[in-house]
């Protein structure tokens, strides 16, 4: 019962205007940065690795708080304004009735991307999107996450063997799949590959899905507009960003995917989650993984 208060609190926050949530999030991001010495050390180390300086570096502190504060509105509140850049790439992929794999880093508002896809493409084109997520250890929060990520045109798959099968089946049906390839996988489910010049344990699942027959890989991220004006979802084909096919070797493919994520992050570094423990050692896999 420790988190019994959570659904009511989220429901209240979901009714707030997006500009208000972003102000609260900005303040909360700085409060978290000031309160945690370990967070500050990690943020400093990661931004230095990427060569991030000046306003963009400091703006990322507040943006990390905005990323959390906007979730209730996106999950359970009124619709937000979303624009598109590169939607034609999705339309072309769906016209071929082939599976589509969206790769998105911890950049901007990564929650808005699958929701915007589900609303514009998932239901009208009968091509839903399945997103991979890591289940919470807290029952109340897990129930909240399941409810937030199950909606028309959108389904959620847990980071288990059954969840991976769910992703594979969706691609074979010609549907869309989305995941965050810069999320640290459990031990035995990744390889060490450079990320901003430093070895990071990187999942091999993204490459395995990308190499399924007929699958088209699109790189996508949701840019958070200033003053609560909404979001813009940016979409580009893999070849347009990387200019090379994905290597069959898992380690080489992981390194390529990391470079692709770096390319996206450098376009808007102030909205990347630099405090995420990207270079941590992988945890032991759960019995169901």
Backbone bond lengths (Angstrom), bond angles and torsions (degrees), N, CA, C in turn:
res aa  C-N    CA-C-N  psi(-1)  N-CA   C-N-CA  omega(-1)  CA-C   N-CA-C  phi
1 X - - - 1.454 - - 1.525 111.99 -
2 X 1.327 117.57 6.13 1.457 119.95 -175.97 1.514 112.35 -61.23
3 X 1.328 118.12 -30.40 1.454 121.87 -175.69 1.534 111.77 -113.32
4 X 1.341 116.89 25.84 1.455 120.41 -178.77 1.526 112.12 -64.26
5 X 1.329 116.33 -25.34 1.467 121.20 -178.92 1.526 112.67 -75.76
6 X 1.316 117.09 -15.43 1.459 121.14 -169.99 1.530 114.31 -61.38
7 X 1.339 120.01 -49.20 1.475 118.96 -178.22 1.527 113.02 -57.96
8 X 1.332 117.54 -40.67 1.464 120.09 -179.73 1.522 110.91 -66.44
9 X 1.339 117.30 -40.57 1.460 120.45 179.13 1.521 111.23 -65.22
10 X 1.324 117.27 -42.48 1.461 121.27 179.13 1.524 110.31 -64.03
11 X 1.331 117.08 -39.93 1.463 120.58 -179.81 1.531 110.84 -62.92
12 X 1.333 117.27 -37.94 1.472 119.71 178.53 1.522 110.65 -68.52
13 X 1.319 117.09 -43.63 1.464 120.35 -179.62 1.531 111.20 -65.50
14 X 1.328 116.75 -31.71 1.471 120.37 -178.23 1.519 112.33 -63.61
15 X 1.325 117.17 -21.83 1.459 120.31 -179.04 1.525 113.36 -86.15
16 X 1.347 116.78 -9.48 1.461 119.92 -178.09 1.531 110.68 -75.69
17 X 1.339 117.03 149.89 1.469 119.88 174.87 1.527 110.54 -63.79
18 X 1.315 115.91 149.43 1.462 120.45 -178.72 1.532 112.43 -59.24
19 X 1.356 120.12 -41.05 1.477 118.50 177.70 1.528 112.52 -58.52
20 X 1.344 117.39 -39.43 1.458 120.32 179.33 1.524 111.22 -65.00
21 X 1.325 116.71 -41.95 1.462 120.37 178.18 1.521 111.22 -63.07
22 X 1.320 116.97 -38.46 1.458 119.58 179.98 1.518 111.70 -68.97
23 X 1.319 118.01 -34.67 1.471 120.34 175.16 1.522 109.86 -65.65
24 X 1.342 116.17 -47.43 1.463 119.76 177.74 1.521 111.07 -59.96
25 X 1.330 116.18 -41.30 1.454 119.94 -179.69 1.518 112.59 -65.55
26 X 1.329 115.87 -40.27 1.466 119.78 178.63 1.530 110.79 -59.94
27 X 1.322 116.18 -45.53 1.463 120.75 178.51 1.532 110.44 -65.63
28 X 1.336 116.20 -40.86 1.459 119.61 179.17 1.514 112.77 -65.65
29 X 1.331 116.64 -36.31 1.455 119.78 177.25 1.514 112.28 -61.93
30 X 1.317 115.86 -43.07 1.468 119.52 177.81 1.521 111.72 -69.52
31 X 1.338 116.98 -36.01 1.471 119.42 177.78 1.520 110.91 -63.05
32 X 1.340 116.53 -42.43 1.466 119.92 178.34 1.519 110.92 -65.09
33 X 1.329 117.22 -40.31 1.469 121.55 179.81 1.519 110.80 -63.12
34 X 1.324 117.58 -42.83 1.465 121.80 -178.91 1.531 112.21 -72.55
35 X 1.335 116.48 -29.31 1.460 119.85 -174.64 1.517 113.47 -82.90
36 X 1.338 118.28 -20.65 1.470 121.12 -172.97 1.522 111.24 -119.67
37 X 1.313 116.52 111.71 1.462 121.03 178.05 1.528 110.95 -66.91
38 X 1.330 117.21 -37.61 1.466 119.85 -179.50 1.525 110.65 -66.97
39 X 1.328 117.00 -37.36 1.462 120.97 176.94 1.526 110.25 -64.03
40 X 1.324 116.98 -43.57 1.466 120.44 179.71 1.524 111.00 -62.48
41 X 1.330 116.72 -42.30 1.472 119.79 179.51 1.522 111.03 -62.49
42 X 1.329 116.12 -43.82 1.465 120.03 -179.80 1.531 110.85 -65.54
43 X 1.323 116.75 -44.18 1.467 121.30 178.72 1.518 111.04 -60.49
44 X 1.335 117.13 -44.37 1.461 120.22 179.85 1.529 111.00 -63.67
45 X 1.324 116.86 -44.50 1.464 120.35 -178.43 1.519 111.42 -63.24
46 X 1.325 117.36 -43.15 1.460 120.94 -176.35 1.527 111.87 -71.08
47 X 1.318 117.32 -40.96 1.468 119.19 179.36 1.529 110.88 -68.12
48 X 1.319 117.50 -32.42 1.473 119.80 177.03 1.518 110.83 -68.92
49 X 1.331 117.15 -40.39 1.467 120.17 177.48 1.523 111.37 -56.87
50 X 1.332 115.34 -39.30 1.462 120.38 -177.71 1.523 112.47 -83.81
51 X 1.334 117.16 -3.89 1.460 120.15 -179.04 1.513 113.11 70.92
52 X 1.331 116.51 26.57 1.465 120.44 -177.40 1.521 109.71 -83.68
53 X 1.328 115.74 128.87 1.464 121.00 -178.93 1.524 110.21 -137.07
54 X 1.316 115.19 169.50 1.453 121.13 171.67 1.510 114.26 70.45
55 X 1.353 114.27 -150.53 1.462 120.49 -173.39 1.511 112.27 -59.88
56 X 1.334 117.86 -41.44 1.455 120.49 -177.56 1.518 112.56 -59.08
57 X 1.322 116.06 -35.90 1.465 119.97 179.88 1.530 110.60 -66.25
58 X 1.326 116.88 -48.15 1.461 120.09 -177.26 1.526 111.51 -72.65
59 X 1.319 117.33 -32.29 1.464 119.92 179.28 1.526 111.81 -64.10
60 X 1.330 117.30 -26.26 1.461 120.22 -178.57 1.522 112.00 -65.75
61 X 1.329 117.51 -23.01 1.473 120.41 178.84 1.524 109.87 -65.47
62 X 1.327 116.64 -50.88 1.456 119.56 178.15 1.514 112.98 -68.36
63 X 1.340 116.65 -35.32 1.466 120.13 -179.35 1.524 111.58 -63.46
64 X 1.336 117.46 -32.96 1.466 120.08 177.85 1.525 110.87 -63.29
65 X 1.323 116.89 -37.59 1.460 119.90 176.04 1.515 112.42 -69.52
66 X 1.330 116.60 -36.51 1.460 119.90 177.48 1.522 111.24 -62.73
67 X 1.324 115.53 -35.00 1.462 120.99 -179.90 1.517 111.48 -60.39
68 X 1.324 116.93 -34.37 1.462 121.40 178.52 1.526 110.97 -81.52
69 X 1.329 116.56 -43.83 1.461 120.56 -173.66 1.527 112.80 -66.20
70 X 1.327 118.00 -28.17 1.459 120.01 -177.17 1.524 113.43 -80.70
71 X 1.331 117.41 -11.83 1.463 120.06 -175.12 1.524 114.02 -59.83
72 X 1.340 120.10 -46.55 1.474 118.08 -179.68 1.528 113.03 -56.59
73 X 1.336 116.54 -39.95 1.465 119.28 -179.72 1.536 110.20 -66.09
74 X 1.335 116.74 -42.15 1.459 119.86 -179.43 1.526 111.64 -67.88
75 X 1.320 116.50 -36.54 1.455 120.20 -177.05 1.527 113.12 -75.17
76 X 1.342 116.69 -46.45 1.465 119.66 -167.84 1.527 114.31 -132.48
77 X 1.319 118.38 0.84 1.445 120.33 -176.76 1.516 113.56 -96.82
78 X 1.334 116.63 -175.96 1.467 120.69 176.82 1.522 110.71 -60.93
79 X 1.330 118.41 156.00 1.470 121.14 -179.13 1.522 111.65 -59.07
80 X 1.319 115.33 148.92 1.464 121.90 176.31 1.530 108.58 -106.59
81 X 1.322 115.11 160.74 1.464 119.72 -179.56 1.522 109.73 -77.31
82 X 1.324 116.70 127.90 1.468 122.50 -179.55 1.521 109.32 -131.87
83 X 1.318 116.40 124.45 1.453 121.95 172.61 1.521 110.27 -103.64
84 X 1.316 116.10 169.25 1.460 121.08 -176.13 1.527 111.03 -129.28
85 X 1.314 115.67 143.94 1.459 122.56 169.68 1.524 106.99 -133.19
86 X 1.314 117.24 108.33 1.462 121.06 -178.43 1.512 113.94 100.60
87 X 1.349 117.63 17.30 1.462 119.83 179.56 1.525 112.00 -61.93
88 X 1.336 116.92 -24.74 1.469 119.85 180.00 1.522 111.74 -61.29
89 X 1.335 117.38 -29.20 1.468 120.09 178.64 1.533 110.34 -65.91
90 X 1.317 117.06 -36.44 1.461 120.50 177.34 1.522 110.19 -68.95
91 X 1.317 116.29 -44.45 1.458 120.41 179.87 1.528 111.26 -59.75
92 X 1.334 116.28 -40.30 1.466 119.71 179.58 1.524 111.00 -66.58
93 X 1.328 116.83 -39.87 1.466 120.04 179.78 1.519 111.25 -66.35
94 X 1.336 116.95 -43.25 1.459 119.95 -179.42 1.517 111.53 -67.48
95 X 1.331 117.09 -32.02 1.470 120.33 179.28 1.516 111.23 -63.12
96 X 1.333 117.00 -27.20 1.465 120.88 179.26 1.529 112.24 -87.22
97 X 1.338 116.16 -2.10 1.471 121.82 179.27 1.522 112.13 54.16
98 X 1.320 114.43 42.14 1.470 120.51 176.75 1.518 109.04 -113.01
99 X 1.331 115.67 153.96 1.452 119.70 177.46 1.524 111.47 -63.11
100 X 1.328 115.81 144.54 1.458 122.04 -179.25 1.524 109.13 -121.50
101 X 1.325 116.30 127.44 1.460 122.17 178.13 1.520 108.89 -109.62
102 X 1.339 116.70 117.81 1.456 122.41 176.30 1.533 108.84 -96.11
103 X 1.327 116.58 124.64 1.459 122.56 174.85 1.520 107.88 -109.10
104 X 1.334 116.02 123.80 1.460 122.46 -174.42 1.514 109.97 -134.49
105 X 1.331 119.42 126.30 1.458 120.50 175.09 1.526 111.69 -79.69
106 X 1.344 116.87 175.94 1.467 122.05 175.19 1.529 108.47 -74.61
107 X 1.304 115.65 63.79 1.455 122.53 -172.32 1.519 110.12 -126.23
108 X 1.329 116.58 132.86 1.448 120.38 178.72 1.514 111.19 62.49
109 X 1.310 116.32 -138.08 1.463 121.62 177.62 1.518 108.38 -104.63
110 X 1.330 117.14 91.20 1.457 119.41 -176.90 1.528 112.21 -77.30
111 X 1.331 117.96 -8.44 1.464 120.41 174.55 1.524 111.76 -77.74
112 X 1.330 117.17 -28.02 1.464 118.95 -174.73 1.528 111.57 -76.36
113 X 1.336 117.63 -24.95 1.460 120.83 -174.34 1.527 112.82 -61.34
114 X 1.341 120.03 -54.41 1.469 118.24 179.93 1.522 112.99 -67.09
115 X 1.343 117.00 -31.43 1.456 119.57 178.61 1.524 111.22 -66.19
116 X 1.322 115.27 -43.49 1.463 119.08 178.79 1.525 110.58 -65.03
117 X 1.340 116.35 -38.90 1.466 119.58 176.80 1.526 110.41 -62.01
118 X 1.339 117.16 -47.24 1.462 120.86 -177.18 1.521 110.97 -59.02
119 X 1.329 116.69 -40.08 1.459 120.49 -177.59 1.521 111.71 -71.50
120 X 1.333 116.64 -40.69 1.472 119.14 -174.68 1.522 113.15 -88.33
121 X 1.338 116.90 -34.54 1.466 119.80 -173.61 1.528 113.66 -119.47
122 X 1.335 116.65 -38.76 1.456 120.11 -172.06 1.504 113.86 -58.68
123 X 1.335 116.85 -53.17 1.457 120.64 -178.56 1.531 111.84 -77.51
124 X 1.337 119.70 -51.48 1.474 118.84 -177.65 1.526 114.02 -60.90
125 X 1.353 117.32 -35.25 1.465 120.76 -176.55 1.533 112.35 -98.40
126 X 1.326 116.90 3.80 1.472 120.90 -177.40 1.524 110.75 53.04
127 X 1.335 116.26 39.92 1.468 122.17 179.34 1.520 108.41 -130.87
128 X 1.335 117.23 75.91 1.475 119.90 -175.98 1.517 112.32 -65.18
129 X 1.314 115.10 165.10 1.460 121.67 177.52 1.522 108.88 -113.25
130 X 1.317 116.70 138.11 1.457 123.46 175.30 1.522 108.46 -112.69
131 X 1.325 117.01 124.87 1.461 121.03 -177.39 1.522 109.98 -110.23
132 X 1.317 115.19 143.44 1.460 121.30 178.47 1.521 108.96 -88.20
133 X 1.338 116.83 135.00 1.460 119.76 177.51 1.519 109.73 -142.98
134 X 1.329 115.35 155.77 1.462 121.15 179.06 1.521 108.88 -95.04
135 X 1.330 119.24 116.86 1.465 121.15 -178.14 1.527 111.74 -61.03
136 X 1.326 115.54 146.51 1.460 121.16 178.26 1.525 110.13 -81.27
137 X 1.320 115.37 151.01 1.463 120.11 176.53 1.526 111.78 -78.89
138 X 1.334 117.18 -14.50 1.461 121.41 -178.61 1.525 109.31 -96.42
139 X 1.313 116.41 126.06 1.464 121.29 -173.07 1.526 112.33 -59.23
140 X 1.335 117.60 -44.06 1.465 120.36 -177.41 1.519 110.92 -64.68
141 X 1.335 116.12 -42.95 1.460 119.66 179.84 1.518 111.19 -68.59
142 X 1.329 117.57 -37.47 1.463 120.99 179.26 1.529 110.65 -64.49
143 X 1.331 116.84 -41.73 1.465 119.82 177.67 1.527 110.86 -62.97
144 X 1.328 115.56 -37.90 1.466 120.41 178.45 1.524 111.13 -65.34
145 X 1.338 116.32 -43.15 1.459 120.69 179.98 1.525 111.51 -64.68
146 X 1.314 116.89 -42.20 1.470 120.02 179.03 1.526 110.99 -62.02
147 X 1.324 116.04 -42.05 1.461 119.72 179.74 1.524 111.36 -67.65
148 X 1.343 116.56 -36.18 1.461 120.50 -178.00 1.521 111.57 -71.19
149 X 1.327 117.18 -31.02 1.461 120.42 -171.73 1.515 113.31 -104.32
150 X 1.295 117.60 11.43 1.456 121.41 173.59 1.527 107.76 -116.29
151 X 1.315 116.89 107.70 1.458 121.65 -179.21 1.519 108.49 -150.46
152 X 1.326 118.89 168.58 1.467 119.84 179.97 1.522 111.99 -55.27
153 X 1.319 115.82 127.26 1.456 120.97 179.59 1.507 114.59 82.59
154 X 1.341 118.32 5.06 1.462 120.81 -176.48 1.520 109.84 -146.71
155 X 1.336 115.97 134.21 1.459 122.47 176.88 1.523 108.64 -132.04
156 X 1.326 116.45 161.14 1.461 121.66 -179.15 1.520 109.76 -120.46
157 X 1.335 115.90 139.97 1.467 122.03 178.52 1.526 108.42 -121.18
158 X 1.325 118.87 127.45 1.467 120.64 179.88 1.522 111.48 -74.38
159 X 1.321 115.81 161.92 1.468 121.29 -179.49 1.531 109.72 -80.25
160 X 1.307 115.67 64.64 1.458 123.13 176.67 1.523 107.95 -132.26
161 X 1.328 115.86 173.67 1.463 119.57 178.02 1.525 110.58 -60.44
162 X 1.332 116.79 -39.48 1.461 120.16 177.49 1.524 110.71 -63.89
163 X 1.339 116.84 -37.01 1.454 120.28 178.22 1.516 112.42 -66.13
164 X 1.331 116.80 -39.38 1.468 120.70 177.85 1.531 109.92 -64.02
165 X 1.333 116.77 -41.79 1.470 120.16 176.85 1.526 110.34 -60.29
166 X 1.326 115.81 -38.95 1.462 120.18 178.74 1.530 111.02 -61.57
167 X 1.325 117.06 -40.13 1.464 121.01 178.01 1.525 110.65 -65.76
168 X 1.326 116.33 -45.41 1.468 120.56 -179.90 1.529 111.20 -59.55
169 X 1.320 115.61 -44.07 1.463 120.05 -178.59 1.528 111.06 -65.01
170 X 1.332 116.66 -37.88 1.467 119.67 178.87 1.526 110.82 -63.31
171 X 1.328 117.12 -42.20 1.462 120.07 179.25 1.528 111.09 -65.56
172 X 1.319 117.09 -38.90 1.465 119.78 -179.91 1.528 111.66 -66.43
173 X 1.335 116.24 -26.48 1.472 119.84 177.85 1.532 111.43 -82.86
174 X 1.328 117.50 0.67 1.452 120.53 -178.39 1.508 113.67 81.40
175 X 1.332 117.33 21.53 1.460 122.02 -179.62 1.522 110.29 -96.30
176 X 1.325 116.67 -175.16 1.461 122.21 -178.52 1.521 110.85 -105.65
177 X 1.322 115.01 151.10 1.461 123.13 176.99 1.524 107.66 -134.33
178 X 1.322 116.59 140.97 1.459 120.11 177.86 1.511 111.63 -131.35
179 X 1.326 116.93 139.44 1.457 120.84 176.00 1.525 110.46 -153.12
180 X 1.334 114.60 164.75 1.463 122.93 179.20 1.526 108.01 -102.48
181 X 1.325 118.87 99.70 1.464 120.08 -175.80 1.525 114.14 -72.76
182 X 1.342 118.16 -9.10 1.464 119.20 176.60 1.524 111.72 -95.10
183 X 1.327 116.80 16.52 1.460 121.39 173.75 1.522 108.85 -87.35
184 X 1.329 116.64 134.08 1.465 120.64 -176.44 1.529 109.60 -72.29
185 X 1.344 118.51 121.39 1.460 121.04 -178.76 1.529 110.87 -84.14
186 X 1.320 117.41 167.56 1.468 120.18 174.43 1.533 111.14 -64.95
187 X 1.309 115.00 162.17 1.463 120.87 179.97 1.529 110.35 -58.93
188 X 1.332 115.63 136.30 1.448 121.31 179.66 1.512 114.08 90.32
189 X 1.352 117.15 -4.74 1.450 120.35 -178.74 1.530 111.65 -116.33
190 X 1.332 115.42 21.55 1.459 118.84 -179.63 1.519 111.01 -158.15
191 X 1.322 115.00 -176.56 1.461 122.86 177.25 1.530 107.32 -137.60
192 X 1.324 116.05 160.28 1.459 120.37 176.18 1.527 108.69 -84.60
193 X 1.317 115.96 124.99 1.469 121.66 -178.21 1.523 108.65 -143.12
194 X 1.333 117.86 150.39 1.474 120.20 -177.99 1.528 111.42 -65.67
195 X 1.332 114.50 139.78 1.457 122.13 172.49 1.524 106.81 -139.91
196 X 1.317 116.15 110.38 1.458 122.47 -170.85 1.533 110.83 53.99
197 X 1.333 114.51 40.30 1.457 120.51 173.09 1.502 115.93 83.50
198 X 1.317 118.90 1.29 1.465 121.78 -178.71 1.526 109.24 -124.99
199 X 1.344 118.59 137.66 1.466 120.00 -179.23 1.530 111.85 -60.50
200 X 1.320 116.22 130.27 1.464 122.74 178.72 1.524 108.38 -133.16
201 X 1.321 115.73 137.10 1.469 119.04 178.88 1.524 107.99 -70.60
202 X 1.324 116.30 119.34 1.464 122.53 -168.22 1.526 110.36 -122.81
203 X 1.313 116.17 134.89 1.466 120.37 -178.52 1.527 111.72 -63.99
204 X 1.313 115.66 146.60 1.468 121.49 172.85 1.530 111.08 -97.24
205 X 1.338 116.79 -9.42 1.462 120.26 -177.98 1.526 111.76 -60.23
206 X 1.333 117.39 -40.98 1.465 120.04 -178.28 1.527 110.59 -58.38
207 X 1.336 117.09 -44.56 1.462 120.47 179.55 1.524 111.29 -67.32
208 X 1.329 117.34 -39.25 1.463 120.64 178.96 1.520 111.40 -61.60
209 X 1.329 116.24 -41.06 1.463 119.63 178.26 1.525 111.01 -69.30
210 X 1.341 115.98 -40.52 1.469 120.19 -178.52 1.518 111.94 -64.32
211 X 1.337 116.56 -27.66 1.456 120.12 -176.08 1.526 113.13 -92.29
212 X 1.343 116.97 6.93 1.457 119.58 173.78 1.537 109.21 -68.00
213 X 1.323 118.27 145.97 1.473 120.81 -176.01 1.529 112.79 -55.36
214 X 1.324 114.78 127.82 1.459 120.88 173.89 1.506 116.38 81.17
215 X 1.324 118.39 -4.72 1.466 120.56 -176.17 1.528 110.74 -72.42
216 X 1.319 115.95 135.15 1.462 122.03 175.81 1.525 109.13 -104.17
217 X 1.316 116.38 132.99 1.458 121.70 -177.08 1.525 109.81 -101.96
218 X 1.324 114.95 124.84 1.459 121.70 176.01 1.525 109.16 -120.78
219 X 1.317 116.21 137.30 1.461 122.00 176.22 1.522 107.63 -96.97
220 X 1.324 116.51 129.89 1.463 119.90 -174.01 1.520 110.69 -141.97
221 X 1.321 115.86 149.02 1.464 120.82 172.25 1.516 109.33 -157.17
222 X 1.339 116.21 153.03 1.453 121.90 -177.58 1.513 111.47 -104.60
223 X 1.311 116.94 110.63 1.469 121.72 179.43 1.524 110.27 -79.15
224 X 1.318 116.16 130.51 1.465 122.37 177.01 1.530 108.93 -86.85
225 X 1.326 117.27 119.18 1.457 121.30 -179.78 1.528 110.33 -80.70
226 X 1.310 116.13 153.28 1.461 121.01 -177.57 1.528 111.55 -70.07
227 X 1.336 114.72 156.70 1.466 122.73 175.38 1.528 113.08 58.29
228 X 1.323 116.64 31.31 1.451 120.27 174.30 1.512 114.64 64.74
229 X 1.347 116.92 28.89 1.463 120.71 -177.23 1.529 112.95 -81.03
230 X 1.320 117.81 -1.32 1.456 120.74 179.13 1.516 112.04 114.42
231 X 1.327 116.42 -147.59 1.453 122.08 -171.77 1.530 110.64 -143.29
232 X 1.312 114.88 161.28 1.459 121.90 170.86 1.521 107.18 -129.58
233 X 1.326 117.20 124.87 1.465 121.77 176.94 1.524 108.17 -92.37
234 X 1.331 116.03 121.66 1.463 122.45 179.68 1.525 108.72 -101.44
235 X 1.331 116.86 132.44 1.463 122.15 -178.27 1.519 109.23 -132.03
236 X 1.336 116.13 132.25 1.462 121.94 175.92 1.522 110.12 -141.78
237 X 1.325 118.37 143.49 1.465 120.33 174.26 1.530 110.65 -67.45
238 X 1.322 114.60 153.55 1.462 120.84 177.80 1.523 111.50 -54.17
239 X 1.324 117.41 -47.97 1.461 121.37 -175.52 1.518 111.66 -63.04
240 X 1.313 117.80 -32.35 1.464 120.81 -179.34 1.522 111.65 -68.24
241 X 1.315 116.82 -33.07 1.464 121.06 -179.24 1.523 111.38 -87.39
242 X 1.330 116.96 -43.80 1.456 120.85 -171.79 1.524 113.48 -97.50
243 X 1.342 118.63 -32.87 1.458 120.94 179.99 1.508 114.19 69.41
244 X 1.333 118.07 18.44 1.461 121.99 179.48 1.521 108.73 -153.32
245 X 1.327 118.40 149.35 1.465 120.45 178.02 1.524 111.05 -73.19
246 X 1.306 115.06 161.35 1.457 120.39 178.71 1.525 109.83 -74.37
247 X 1.325 116.41 131.57 1.461 121.65 -177.41 1.528 110.49 -70.01
248 X 1.349 117.85 147.66 1.467 120.16 178.03 1.523 113.20 -72.16
249 X 1.333 117.62 -25.31 1.461 121.08 179.73 1.527 110.02 -73.15
250 X 1.354 118.83 129.66 1.472 121.02 -176.15 1.526 113.86 -58.48
251 X 1.343 117.61 -41.93 1.456 119.86 -179.18 1.525 111.64 -66.37
252 X 1.326 116.56 -42.55 1.461 119.80 178.01 1.527 111.40 -66.07
253 X 1.331 116.47 -40.79 1.460 120.11 179.55 1.526 110.93 -64.87
254 X 1.335 117.07 -39.91 1.466 120.52 178.19 1.520 110.85 -62.23
255 X 1.341 116.37 -41.60 1.461 120.18 178.11 1.527 111.40 -64.03
256 X 1.335 116.75 -38.93 1.466 120.29 177.30 1.530 111.32 -63.56
257 X 1.314 115.94 -44.30 1.465 119.70 -179.22 1.526 109.91 -64.71
258 X 1.327 117.57 -38.81 1.468 119.62 175.79 1.526 111.13 -61.06
259 X 1.317 116.96 -40.74 1.469 119.66 178.80 1.536 110.68 -65.59
260 X 1.324 116.15 -37.07 1.460 119.32 177.61 1.528 110.71 -64.57
261 X 1.335 116.55 -40.78 1.465 119.55 177.70 1.526 110.76 -65.67
262 X 1.317 117.09 -38.75 1.465 120.69 176.53 1.529 110.48 -59.22
263 X 1.329 116.74 -42.08 1.467 120.56 -178.71 1.529 110.89 -61.27
264 X 1.329 116.87 -40.77 1.461 119.54 177.21 1.520 111.29 -67.81
265 X 1.316 116.78 -43.69 1.464 121.17 -176.48 1.525 111.17 -62.64
266 X 1.316 117.24 -37.83 1.468 120.40 -177.98 1.534 111.87 -66.84
267 X 1.326 117.44 -16.63 1.460 119.44 177.95 1.529 111.95 -76.16
268 X 1.310 116.52 -25.11 1.465 119.96 -179.53 1.528 108.98 -151.16
269 X 1.329 118.18 61.60 1.474 120.47 -172.90 1.516 114.18 -62.17
270 X 1.337 117.33 -23.85 1.462 119.12 -179.71 1.523 112.60 -68.98
271 X 1.336 117.41 -11.94 1.462 119.79 178.82 1.528 112.95 -109.08
272 X 1.326 117.55 11.94 1.459 119.17 176.34 1.521 109.62 -87.26
273 X 1.322 115.91 150.63 1.465 121.90 -178.69 1.534 109.33 -85.49
274 X 1.328 115.91 77.66 1.458 120.79 -175.67 1.522 112.81 -68.30
275 X 1.296 117.92 -18.87 1.456 120.39 178.39 1.514 113.80 -80.90
276 X 1.337 117.61 -6.11 1.461 120.34 178.53 1.527 109.57 -66.93
277 X 1.331 116.50 137.52 1.475 121.42 -176.36 1.528 110.10 -77.38
278 X 1.317 115.95 68.57 1.465 121.87 -174.15 1.522 112.37 -67.69
279 X 1.315 118.86 -28.48 1.461 121.32 -173.21 1.531 112.58 -103.21
280 X 1.309 116.90 16.93 1.465 120.12 -179.07 1.525 110.46 -73.51
281 X 1.334 115.22 159.28 1.464 120.06 174.97 1.521 108.43 -71.68
282 X 1.339 117.94 143.43 1.469 119.28 -178.83 1.520 111.67 -66.74
283 X 1.320 114.77 148.14 1.463 120.42 176.45 1.529 110.06 -81.89
284 X 1.308 116.05 160.14 1.456 120.17 176.76 1.523 109.61 -66.23
285 X 1.339 118.37 140.80 1.460 120.19 -179.08 1.518 111.78 -66.42
286 X 1.335 116.83 149.06 1.451 121.53 176.26 1.527 109.04 -75.96
287 X 1.330 118.05 162.29 1.473 120.19 -179.51 1.534 112.81 -57.98
288 X 1.337 117.76 -27.84 1.459 120.14 -177.29 1.514 113.16 -92.08
289 X 1.333 118.01 -4.65 1.481 120.63 -175.55 1.509 110.21 -71.85
